[in-house]
Amino acid sequence: MTSLLLRFGSAVSSAVLLCWLAPLGVGSGTEIPDPTGPSSTRSPASTSYRPVDEDFSLTVSPTRFAIGPADIGTTKEILVVNRGRAALTVTVKKKNFTSSPDGSMVFQDDAPYAAADWVTVAPTSFDLAPGDTRAVTADILVPADPETGDHQVAIVFTVPAGRTDANVKINRGIATPVYITIPGPVDDSISLDDMTAPWFALDGPVAITAQVRSTGTVHRDFRGKSALAIDTAGSPAAFPDFTVLRGATRDVSTTWEPPLMCVCHPSASIVRADGSVDSRTVRVIVFPFHLLGGLLAAGLIIFLVVRLRRRRFHTAVLAAARRATPAAGPNA
C-alpha cells in the first residue's frame, strides 16, 4: 500500500474529506504484477488476488509514468487492484498538480506545466469486487507546438465514502503522476540550495536535511545509483529516493550515525547538467558528554573507595603499632 497523506478542506460539519495516497517520491506505491496480461480489462475469479485483512486496500501499478518523446501518442495501461475485503466503486479523474516541499501532491487547476487536457482515460468509473482487478487506459495526445520540457498530470483513483452516520466522511484514493516530456532541448539542472544539521550532538543518529531545487525544464530523479548521499566519517547515509518536479523545490531528510567523538563535516553533492558539481557541507561537533560524565562519576567512586580503604588500612596499621609497643614506665 502506498503511504497516506490527508488533505483537509474546510472544517465544516459533514464535510467530505479526500484521503490521498502516493506523495511524489519513493514509496509512492506498490508495483502489482498483472495476472491476466496487458490485454485484459478484468481478471476472472481464478486469477483474482487474495484480499488482505483490511476493509480498504486499493493499489495501482505502475505507480507513475514517465512519457518520453517516443511514447507520445501511445496508450498506457494502469492496473487497479482491490486487495480489501469490501467491494469498491472507483472513479477515475485527471488532476493538474504541483508538489509541496515534502513531495506531496498539491492539486491545482491552474498548476504550471499542466497536462490534464492532453490525457483521456477509460473507463472513468467501475466496480471492483474483493480481489478483483481492472485495467484503465490512458491515451496521450499532445497539442500543436507545446512548450519543450516536462508537463505533468495525476490520474486519480477515488473511492467515495460509504454510508455512515459520522459527521466527517472520508473519500480515499490513489494518485498516479504522469510526466510527459516534449522533445527538444531539455535541461535537468538541479541546485543544491541548502543543507542543515544540528551543530552539536551527544551521539547519533543526527538528522540532516537538504533543499534541492529544479532549475531545468524536466524532472530529476534521485533513485538507486543516482540517490543523494551523505559523504563523511561514520556510517554512510543516503537520502530516501525522491523526485524533483520541473520548477519545484524539495526538502529531503536522512539520519547519519556519526563516530563516537568528532568534529565532522557531512557533505552532499549533485552533478549539474553541464557536469559541474554543486556541494554543501555542514559542521557537526559530536562529543559524548553523557558518557564522559558517567566515566568521571565512575572514576570518582573508584578514587573514593581506594582512598577510604587506604585510610582504613593506615588506621589499622597505627593501631597495631600502638598495641605492639610496650607502654613506657614513669622511670623510663
Backbone torsions as a table, in degrees:
resi	resn	phi	psi	omega
1	MET	NA	149.6	178.6
2	THR	-77.5	160.8	178.1
3	SER	-70.7	161.3	-167.6
4	LEU	-109.0	134.2	178.4
5	LEU	-134.3	122.8	-179.8
6	LEU	-97.3	129.6	177.0
7	ARG	-115.7	112.0	-175.8
8	PHE	-97.9	132.4	174.2
9	GLY	-90.5	-146.2	-179.2
10	SER	-67.2	139.7	-178.7
11	ALA	-83.5	82.8	-179.8
12	VAL	-122.8	156.3	179.4
13	SER	-63.9	140.5	-178.9
14	SER	59.8	28.8	177.8
15	ALA	-67.2	151.8	174.4
16	VAL	-101.8	116.7	-178.6
17	LEU	-104.6	148.3	-179.1
18	LEU	-112.9	120.4	-179.7
19	CYS	-95.6	102.5	-175.6
20	TRP	-89.6	140.2	172.3
21	LEU	-110.6	153.0	173.6
22	ALA	83.3	69.8	166.7
23	PRO	-68.6	160.3	-179.0
24	LEU	-67.3	142.7	177.2
25	GLY	116.9	-163.7	-173.1
26	VAL	-73.3	151.7	178.8
27	GLY	70.5	25.2	-178.5
28	SER	-81.1	4.6	177.0
29	GLY	168.6	174.5	179.7
30	THR	-113.4	128.6	177.0
31	GLU	-70.8	123.0	-178.7
32	ILE	-111.0	121.8	178.1
33	PRO	-66.6	145.6	-179.4
34	ASP	-90.3	111.3	-175.8
35	PRO	-75.3	-11.2	-173.6
36	THR	-111.1	-2.6	-178.6
37	GLY	88.7	160.9	-173.5
38	PRO	-69.3	-19.2	-176.5
39	SER	-85.2	-10.4	-176.9
40	SER	-85.2	148.8	176.5
41	THR	-109.0	-15.5	178.1
42	ARG	-154.9	133.5	-175.7
43	SER	-84.8	141.7	172.9
44	PRO	-70.9	167.9	-175.2
45	ALA	-61.1	-30.2	-176.8
46	SER	-69.0	-19.0	-179.8
47	THR	-118.1	15.7	179.7
48	SER	-74.2	162.5	-178.9
49	TYR	-85.7	149.1	176.0
50	ARG	-76.5	124.1	-179.2
51	PRO	-62.8	147.9	174.1
52	VAL	-87.2	172.8	-175.4
53	ASP	-83.9	56.4	177.4
54	GLU	-144.2	148.4	176.7
55	ASP	-68.0	-40.8	-177.7
56	PHE	-120.7	124.4	175.1
57	SER	-157.3	96.3	-178.2
58	LEU	-112.8	128.3	179.4
59	THR	-129.9	157.2	177.9
60	VAL	-132.9	156.0	176.8
61	SER	-150.9	131.0	-1.9
62	PRO	-74.6	166.4	-177.9
63	THR	-84.4	-9.0	174.6
64	ARG	-163.2	161.1	176.8
65	PHE	-125.8	135.9	169.2
66	ALA	-115.3	104.9	-174.4
67	ILE	-94.1	109.5	177.2
68	GLY	-85.6	175.7	-178.7
69	PRO	-54.8	-35.4	-178.6
70	ALA	-70.9	-20.4	-177.3
71	ASP	-95.0	-8.2	-178.9
72	ILE	-65.8	132.5	-177.9
73	GLY	92.6	-1.1	179.4
74	THR	-96.4	170.2	177.2
75	THR	-105.7	130.9	178.6
76	LYS	-111.9	153.5	179.7
77	GLU	-119.4	141.0	173.8
78	ILE	-122.2	125.4	179.5
79	LEU	-90.8	124.8	179.9
80	VAL	-108.0	128.1	-175.5
81	VAL	-124.8	130.7	174.4
82	ASN	-96.4	101.9	179.7
83	ARG	-93.6	-1.1	-178.1
84	GLY	-85.6	179.7	-177.9
85	ARG	-90.6	-11.9	-176.9
86	ALA	-106.4	145.7	173.7
87	ALA	-67.7	145.3	-175.1
88	LEU	-125.6	146.7	168.1
89	THR	-108.8	116.2	-172.8
90	VAL	-106.9	132.6	175.2
91	THR	-112.0	134.9	-177.5
92	VAL	-108.5	126.0	180.0
93	LYS	-131.9	164.4	175.0
94	LYS	-114.1	132.4	-177.6
95	LYS	-133.9	129.4	169.3
96	ASN	-74.1	147.5	-175.2
97	PHE	-152.4	160.1	165.1
98	THR	-123.2	-175.9	177.7
99	SER	-123.8	145.5	174.9
100	SER	-83.8	168.7	-178.7
101	PRO	-57.4	-27.4	178.7
102	ASP	-85.0	1.0	175.8
103	GLY	94.6	-6.2	180.0
104	SER	-75.0	152.6	-179.1
105	MET	-73.4	140.8	172.7
106	VAL	-122.2	108.6	-176.2
107	PHE	-79.0	127.6	-180.0
108	GLN	-142.8	131.1	178.0
109	ASP	-62.9	-35.7	-176.8
110	ASP	-104.1	31.0	179.9
111	ALA	-61.8	145.5	177.5
112	PRO	-65.1	148.5	178.4
113	TYR	58.7	39.5	-177.2
114	ALA	-73.0	145.5	-178.7
115	ALA	-137.0	18.0	-178.4
116	ALA	-60.9	-33.6	-178.7
117	ASP	-75.8	-7.9	-177.9
118	TRP	-90.8	-11.3	-171.6
119	VAL	-118.4	137.1	173.6
120	THR	-120.2	126.0	-178.4
121	VAL	-111.1	149.8	177.3
122	ALA	-153.8	137.3	-5.8
123	PRO	-76.8	165.6	179.4
124	THR	-93.1	-9.1	173.3
125	SER	-159.6	149.7	179.8
126	PHE	-165.8	163.9	176.8
127	ASP	-103.7	144.2	178.1
128	LEU	-128.9	119.7	173.9
129	ALA	-76.2	161.5	177.5
130	PRO	-55.8	130.1	-179.5
131	GLY	81.6	-2.3	-176.0
132	ASP	-88.1	163.4	179.5
133	THR	-129.9	159.7	175.1
134	ARG	-149.3	136.2	176.6
135	ALA	-95.2	128.6	177.0
136	VAL	-110.6	130.7	-179.3
137	THR	-98.0	148.7	176.8
138	ALA	-130.1	113.8	176.5
139	ASP	-95.6	132.1	-175.3
140	ILE	-113.1	119.0	178.9
141	LEU	-127.6	112.6	-175.8
142	VAL	-89.3	136.0	179.1
143	PRO	-69.3	169.9	179.6
144	ALA	-69.2	140.4	175.7
145	ASP	53.8	53.0	176.3
146	PRO	-75.3	160.6	177.0
147	GLU	-68.9	137.7	178.8
148	THR	-63.5	144.4	176.7
149	GLY	110.4	-165.0	-175.0
150	ASP	-78.8	141.8	166.4
151	HIS	-134.2	146.6	-173.3
152	GLN	-137.7	154.0	177.2
153	VAL	-150.1	151.2	175.9
154	ALA	-109.7	131.1	171.2
155	ILE	-94.6	116.7	-169.2
156	VAL	-109.9	127.5	177.6
157	PHE	-108.0	111.7	-176.0
158	THR	-115.8	149.6	176.4
159	VAL	-122.3	113.9	-178.0
160	PRO	-61.4	151.5	176.8
161	ALA	-62.8	140.5	177.8
162	GLY	-75.1	175.9	178.6
163	ARG	-68.8	128.9	-178.6
164	THR	-156.4	156.6	177.4
165	ASP	-89.7	1.1	-178.4
166	ALA	-68.2	151.5	178.8
167	ASN	-73.4	-25.4	-179.4
168	VAL	-117.0	126.5	177.6
169	LYS	-108.9	146.4	-175.3
170	ILE	-120.7	120.4	170.2
171	ASN	-92.4	134.3	-176.7
172	ARG	-111.3	152.0	-178.7
173	GLY	-168.8	167.3	177.3
174	ILE	-126.1	135.2	178.9
175	ALA	-112.8	126.6	176.7
176	THR	-104.5	110.9	179.5
177	PRO	-73.1	142.8	177.5
178	VAL	-124.7	120.0	177.9
179	TYR	-104.6	121.1	-179.2
180	ILE	-111.4	117.8	-177.4
181	THR	-101.4	117.1	179.0
182	ILE	-80.9	130.6	-176.7
183	PRO	-63.5	154.5	-177.7
184	GLY	136.9	-175.7	177.2
185	PRO	-62.6	116.4	-179.8
186	VAL	-117.7	156.9	-174.1
187	ASP	-141.0	118.9	178.5
188	ASP	-102.8	34.1	-177.7
189	SER	-60.9	143.3	-179.2
190	ILE	-135.3	144.2	176.0
191	SER	-117.8	130.7	173.7
192	LEU	-91.0	93.8	-169.6
193	ASP	-75.1	-34.1	-173.3
194	ASP	-160.3	157.1	171.1
195	MET	-147.4	131.4	-174.9
196	THR	-128.9	150.5	176.6
197	ALA	-160.8	156.8	175.6
198	PRO	-63.5	140.7	-176.5
199	TRP	-73.7	-20.7	-178.7
200	PHE	-138.2	142.8	177.0
201	ALA	-146.3	142.7	174.9
202	LEU	-73.7	-37.8	179.5
203	ASP	-164.0	-170.8	180.0
204	GLY	-95.4	174.4	-2.9
205	PRO	-79.4	156.5	179.3
206	VAL	-110.3	128.5	179.9
207	ALA	-81.8	132.3	178.2
208	ILE	-127.8	131.6	-179.2
209	THR	-121.4	133.9	177.6
210	ALA	-118.3	146.1	176.4
211	GLN	-113.4	119.7	-175.4
212	VAL	-118.3	131.7	-175.6
213	ARG	-125.1	135.0	176.2
214	SER	-81.1	127.0	177.1
215	THR	-117.9	6.1	-177.9
216	GLY	-104.9	-154.7	-175.5
217	THR	-115.3	-0.9	177.8
218	VAL	-135.8	162.2	178.5
219	HIS	-69.2	162.4	179.8
220	ARG	-132.5	127.7	178.3
221	ASP	-97.3	136.7	171.1
222	PHE	-116.6	88.0	-174.1
223	ARG	-140.8	150.9	175.0
224	GLY	58.1	-125.9	-178.1
225	LYS	-67.3	-21.5	179.8
226	SER	-97.6	14.9	180.0
227	ALA	-65.0	149.5	176.6
228	LEU	-78.7	131.0	-174.3
229	ALA	-132.8	159.4	176.3
230	ILE	-94.0	130.3	178.9
231	ASP	-112.0	107.8	-179.9
232	THR	-169.4	-179.2	175.9
233	ALA	-70.6	165.0	-179.7
234	GLY	89.2	-165.5	-179.2
235	SER	-69.2	137.7	177.5
236	PRO	-64.8	150.7	-179.4
237	ALA	-140.1	134.4	176.8
238	ALA	-118.8	145.8	174.7
239	PHE	-74.1	150.9	175.4
240	PRO	-59.2	152.7	176.0
241	ASP	-57.8	140.3	179.0
242	PHE	-155.4	165.9	179.2
243	THR	-125.8	137.5	174.8
244	VAL	-108.9	117.3	178.8
245	LEU	-69.5	159.7	175.0
246	ARG	-56.4	125.2	177.9
247	GLY	76.6	5.4	-175.8
248	ALA	-103.8	167.2	176.6
249	THR	-124.9	134.3	179.7
250	ARG	-119.3	137.9	170.6
251	ASP	-106.8	120.2	-178.6
252	VAL	-125.6	145.8	-175.9
253	SER	-129.6	152.6	174.2
254	THR	-145.5	173.8	175.5
255	THR	-121.2	144.2	-175.3
256	TRP	-127.5	134.3	176.8
257	GLU	-94.5	108.0	-177.0
258	PRO	-82.3	169.6	170.9
259	PRO	-63.4	171.8	-178.7
260	LEU	-59.8	-37.6	-178.5
261	MET	-152.5	129.7	-179.8
262	CYS	-170.6	164.1	161.0
263	VAL	-109.5	96.1	-170.1
264	CYS	-101.5	157.9	-179.9
265	HIS	-131.6	75.4	177.5
266	PRO	-60.9	138.9	-179.6
267	SER	-137.9	158.2	175.2
268	ALA	-137.5	148.1	-177.2
269	SER	-139.1	146.3	171.9
270	ILE	-130.9	153.4	179.2
271	VAL	-101.0	124.1	178.6
272	ARG	-75.4	171.1	-178.7
273	ALA	-61.7	-30.3	-179.0
274	ASP	-85.6	4.8	178.9
275	GLY	92.0	-10.2	177.6
276	SER	-73.7	160.2	-175.7
277	VAL	-111.7	132.0	176.4
278	ASP	-110.1	121.3	-174.9
279	SER	-127.2	151.6	173.3
280	ARG	-136.2	141.9	-177.9
281	THR	-133.9	142.5	174.5
282	VAL	-126.3	154.0	177.4
283	ARG	-105.0	130.9	179.4
284	VAL	-128.8	122.9	175.7
285	ILE	-95.1	122.5	179.0
286	VAL	-113.3	116.5	179.4
287	PHE	-142.6	119.0	-174.3
288	PRO	-82.4	74.6	179.8
289	PHE	-58.0	-36.1	-178.2
290	HIS	-65.7	-38.2	176.1
291	LEU	-70.0	-41.0	178.3
292	LEU	-61.5	-42.0	177.7
293	GLY	-61.6	-39.9	177.8
294	GLY	-64.9	-40.7	178.5
295	LEU	-65.3	-41.3	178.8
296	LEU	-64.2	-42.2	178.8
297	ALA	-63.0	-43.7	178.4
298	ALA	-63.3	-41.8	178.3
299	GLY	-62.6	-39.7	179.2
300	LEU	-64.7	-41.5	179.0
301	ILE	-63.4	-43.9	178.7
302	ILE	-62.0	-42.6	179.1
303	PHE	-61.0	-44.6	-179.0
304	LEU	-66.7	-39.9	179.2
305	VAL	-63.9	-45.5	179.6
306	VAL	-62.7	-42.8	-179.1
307	ARG	-65.4	-40.0	179.1
308	LEU	-65.0	-40.7	179.0
309	ARG	-65.9	-40.5	178.3
310	ARG	-63.6	-40.5	179.9
311	ARG	-64.8	-42.8	178.3
312	ARG	-63.9	-41.5	178.2
313	PHE	-62.1	-43.7	179.5
314	HIS	-63.3	-41.1	179.1
315	THR	-64.1	-42.4	180.0
316	ALA	-64.6	-38.8	179.2
317	VAL	-64.7	-42.9	179.1
318	LEU	-63.9	-40.1	179.6
319	ALA	-65.7	-40.5	178.4
320	ALA	-65.6	-37.5	179.0
321	ALA	-65.1	-38.2	178.9
322	ARG	-66.1	-39.9	-178.8
323	ARG	-69.4	-30.2	-177.9
324	ALA	-80.3	-18.7	-177.1
325	THR	-92.0	119.6	179.7
326	PRO	-64.9	145.4	-178.7
327	ALA	-69.7	137.5	-179.7
328	ALA	-76.3	131.6	178.7
329	GLY	-73.8	178.7	-178.6
330	PRO	-73.6	-22.9	-179.9
331	ASN	-96.0	6.3	-177.3
332	ALA	-67.3	NA	NA
